[in-house]
Amino acid sequence: MSAPESELPEVTADRAIHRSTPHDSAVLHVTGRAVYIDDMVEPTGTLHLAPGFCPDMARGRIRDIDLSRVRQAPGVVAVLTAADIPGRNDWSTSTGGDPILAEKEVEFWGEVLFCVVAETRDAARRATRLALFEGEAEPPVLTAEEAKAKGLRVLDDYGYGRGDVARSFASAQRRFDGMIRNGGQEHFYLEGQIALAIPGEAGDMHVYSSTQHPSEVQHCVAHMLGVPNAMVTVEVRRMGGGFGGKESQASQWACLAALGARVTGRPCKLRLDRDDDMVMTGKRHDMTTAFAVAYDSSGKILAADIDFMARCGYSADLSGGVNDRTLFHADNAYYYPNVALKSERLKTNTVTNTAFRGFGGPQGILAAERIMDTLAIVTGIDPLEVRKRNFYGPGRDVTPYGQKVEDNILPELIADLERSCDYAKRRQECRAFNTKNRILRKGIALTPVKFGISFTLIHLNQAGALVHVYTDGSVHLNHGGTEMGQGLNTKVAQVAADAFGIPLDKVRITATNTSKVPNTSATAASSGSDLNGMAALAACDAIKERMIAHLVATTNAAPESVVFADGRVSHAGGSLSFADLAKACYENRVQLSASGFYSTPKIHWDRQKAEGRPFLYFAYGAACAEVTIDTMTGEMKVDRVDILHDCGRSLNPAIDIGQIEGAFIQGMGWLTTEELVWDDKGRLATHAPSTYKIPTAGDVPAIFNTRLWDGANREETIHSSKAVGEPPLMLACSVFSAIFDAIASLKPGAVPPLDAPATPESIMRAVSFMRRSEA
Amino acid sequence: MRDSIRIVRRGRIVEIDEVQPTETLLDYLRLRERATGTKEGCNEGDCGACTVVIGEWRDGRVVYRPVNSCIQFLGAMDGKEIVTVEDIAWPDGRLHPVQQAIVDAHGSQCGFCTPGIVMSLFALYHGEGRDGPPPRDEVVTALAGNLCRCTGYRPIVDAALVAMDGPPADRFVDAMSQTAGLLQFLADGQDVFIGSNSAFFAAPASLSVLAQLVVKYPEATLLAGGTDVGLKVTKGMRPISQVIYVSRVAALKQIEDVGDALILGAGVTYDDAAGVFADLDPDLGELIRRLGSRQVRAVGTIGGNIANGSPIGDMPPALIALGATLELAHGEEGRALPLEDYFIAYGKQDRQPGEFVAGLLVPKLAPNQVFRAYKISKRFDEDISAVMGAFRFTIDDGVITEARIAFGGMAATPRRALHAEARLVGAQPARAASWGAAIEALGDDYAPISDMRASAAYRMESAKALLAKALVECAGAPTSRTRVIGRREAPETEVA
């Protein structure tokens, strides 16, 4: 598109990269032959676990648990309690406080107090219901507001800013204040949490875990068992979805399975029932965000003061990083000359909230977009025009955290999308529709995304890979990333196939295993391909270097003339098949195995001073959404969505489009149909898909156009691609803004108090407000 | 009397004599057959990962329909073919057209929902009379019961349209006559009873034996489509030991048109009834389209939706507004009552021990009657109503002479709005001022509760809105101006 052709890397038709190869498991998926942990052939004697909790306590102290009926239930082999844990009773990855099996203190409804081990899963589940509890329940603290009033926090407040915000507000002639609430979000990975632990000799433990973070599961299990890390191996071939929900929160179930295996000496499997999964595992953080903005007559922001109050649940889990990322994205794509950002991490008696695609970014961006929508109303300027006026640009290109925005492509990207989706004309059409219709109203919005790529905890930005070349020219590929459906393995295999110039089917992708590549980071922060692709390339290059050295030594080929392509290795003096070269290397005692390593360059971050360059680059995108709402009932339909998203030079356009569309619909669910409800006793009322509604096929807009922005990443990433896992989720803010726009049509000049998710009821609350202020 | 069930599996008849009363089809497949292609996602019939297809011999052909195997009981499979995701590729490994199209369209990511999606599309692929691609919205409706968290569905819908470009051509078409023969052979009309007096799965073949069993075992759980009973087992973990399956009884599956009314057996599924209800009024067709999912409608019965007494079932309010009469049977005896009288209180229905719901008489609309039904839920498809409102107005010369209004989600039972009905008599839909009092009267009819689906205030507000909407539409407003979905006009006649 707008990037000049000359800037693009030269792509030959037969290269394995930059091509829409199907997911490596696609055929296995459609035939039911892809093996998930519950599908593995169980070792003889495998036992099944089910966790138990106190059904009527969200907060309090357990005085006594009577487990005698549980132990006597048919099929029960053992009942695990905290007393059985030989090592550390904590699955926390951060500041602690996440018991694997709670002892006395109950901090949320669903906290695991015991775990049944039985001959069948059904027997284990049934037995959990037989426990009797004595204890004192206390009223749970359920909302962020209540926690704030009581001073309950899981972590200290954090914030930073720039300029003299107080003076800016004092001198500004125009300002507004506002507030937006967003709900949490259940991951609803289709495959629930699961682990299978197989005890080995001398205290070894092999754990199959559906986790995004095998190394962390390894460490948690080792600490729990009180054995060195080296005695625990964790393996994951694939997950049936992760979305952040299996980053930290797979550990507890793996620990319980391993504990059961240690106690009984038999293989133990724990697969959570869906309702238990939804009750016991954390979700996206719901937040209440208050903001004050000073602006000038042209609609440019002079100062912004934004305060995020996050409900973190009972413990810190990943709340530190999540809420930091909220602050990193409180600007989205907009320049705030003077700014004060604050994040409060509040403690409630609810499940501990955790990573979820976007990792705090969505809440920051949602607030920024609400600020823009409000600004458009108070100034009377078109919402897209207001956004453009506040974009980062020359001389206005430093974020609140001090990183210079060097790669801003939004002005061109937005202009392209604005044209292709016919924004201006359709906006007029929506207005015309609204003047003629009383019950139904239309809204349209075009919103941008700028998302920072890198783990903001700097040391996590590293990865390893292990590559073996066999004498028949086939390649065994292993890396530290995990496959959860995002196509990471396909992309990394493409990188390896391209490096060796061999067909993709010569590269065998193998299960992620802590004994092959150690000390890995979670597959998270959209970093999977960036990190593991580079590590795999380093490993391939190391082997190639040795192969080239062998060729040079035996044929006098000039090293720079050696080309790996089309399954052959060519040089000035001739060519041979890749397999023949591999065989020749082996026969000449050249090592055909290498590990590769990568650590992201350039990044640094001083959290204390709130300065540095936390991100290697930004990924950009924009979406335009058009909706119709029913102002009598609050029902809403998304009519059309157009997306233009930046993946750099895409490694695999089909997979990237899949990530974009999937993330968009997931984000749309977060902002529309997906509502988590806790009752006043602290019990999650929406703990199954019957009551918690993720989008179905019918929610996808009838017109849904997605295009890739074709421009190379200016940073040196794997084949100039960009990360894609998370950024497009926030494109769904366009839907929310379009709903806001439709409601705003009811009373020009008034700001609809629309909160997320925009359920029919939430929309009606805002509609009623507008109608009241109409009167 | 047989003490085993017989199913068709991979071209062969399989006889199973060990059948636990509440054993699910999914557990049979995964734990006993070790056929692990079929996944468990939610264990309550909502996500569709466990979708398999059942083949039945009906009306002279083999009919394939998707079901949620997690809440189908194994015993209920007697006489049916079970098709799972492992079975549909050609023996030489060539993929089924649906499978190939999903691969080509990049329609799988994590792959966990994919087997269920493949099977839902396999059923659509074998849809009656299909010889080309169905309309896109039909594919979308076929997928309403298959949640995918990764793809955003677009490539899956595209794949379906590609796969169904031509008439069905797969190994099941090739084997159709053989399958038909096996299924006809299995339809032996024998009653099935597996187990003992205290713990059994019974599947009577005739109405009289069903009636005898219900009298003999008044505590037994009556099972029809299983979409409700299944949850009591998988989620409630209730110790249900006596199960009487009613859906083998042909007499309960009849739909009879008697001129000014329809008579439906209690075992008529939503799928079977969809056509006749849509003919009664398009809103009924749309209501059934949105009810549950294809997997639920394939087996769920109108009778079951009534018998379980749920305050949020979608059919009862519509049927009450239509003036339906319920028929109950007890042994050889029977009685009839207005449907609204069946629902006494939450969890309490007018059903005596030994009685069962046998059928339903549904009056058709008279020329001077207008019907409207609306369902409000957080999600349009496969969701449970927050509020469901149904209205039948009899209008003579622009004046309402009779009104029947029933709501679900507004009380502990599906219930009529008698105050509002009374206030509407004499009102004119075209004059809003004439029905304002009727709208407000809903406040006397209902005192809804707040729960996870909606607050009490919203329920009341939207109930009023739905009555107003029905009246505005009666006065002539095109639904392209009153509804975001479920419009009654053909798209080309919509008003811009």
Interface residues (C-beta under 8 A of the other chain):
Chain A: S20 P22 H23 S25 A26 V27 L28 H29 V30 T31 G32 R33 A34 V35 Y36 D38 D39 V41 D122 R125 R126 R129 H187 F188 Y189 L190 E191 G192 R238 M239 G240 G241 G242 F243 D273 R274 D275 F433 K436 N437 I439 L440 M484 G485 Q486 G487 T628 I629 D630 M632 T633 G634 E635 M636 K637 A654 I655 I657 G658 E661 G662 A663 F664 I665 Q666 T673 E675 V677 D679 A685 T686 A688 P689 S690 T691 K693 I694 P695 T696 A697 G698 D699 V700 A702 F704 T759 P760 E761 M764 S768
Chain B: D27 R30 R34 A35 T36 G37 T38 K39 E40 G41 C42 N43 E44 D46 C47 A49 T84 V85 E86 A89 L95 V98 Q99 Q100 I102 V103 D104 H106 S108 Q109 C110 G111 F112 C113 T114 P115 V118 R136 V139 V140 T141 L143 A144 N146 L147 C148 R149 C150 T151 G152 Y153 R154 P155 I156 V157 K235 M237 Y374 I376 S377 K378 R379 F380 D381 E382 D383 I384 A386 D451 M452 R453 A454 S455 Y458 E461 S462 A465 L466 A468 K469 V472 A477 R481 T482 R483 V484 I485 A496
